[in-house]
């Protein structure tokens, strides 16, 4: 379940990437299965999904994911809400490396 990226958009500043993970979930039975993959980035500012957010016109999640490097510092534009009960994470919709013009 994703958090709607139109809500609560803001910049998280000076976030150090500590881990990048692709989570895989397979559901269904022997006749029909479905696989979903979620790109998750853990930072000093929190954990976020890096997914396309059609509701805000963000369709470049794979490129954003590719820019993020562990140990590097970024400003992250995020949207949505974090709700642990429903396993909802805010979505990264833009990335700016810190210290670059």
C-alpha positions, 0 to 999 in steps of 0.5 A: 500500500502506498501513501498518496504523494500529493499529501505532505510534500516537503524537502528532507535536507541532508539525508545520508543514504544508509541502505538501498533494498528492493523488496519482493512480494509474491502472492497467489497460488499455483494457478496464478501468481503476482510479483511486486517489487518495491524500491526502498531507501533507508536514510538518516532522515527516515525510510522511503519508497522510490516508486512512480507517483502518477498523481504528481507526474513523477514517472522516473523512479528507476532513474531516481533510484539509480542516482542514490548511492549509499554513504552519499548525502542528498536533499529528498523531495518526498510526499505522502504519509508514513503509517507503520500500521498499514506499512505505508512509506512516503515516496521520493519524488525528487533528489538533489545531491548535497554539495553540487550546484 
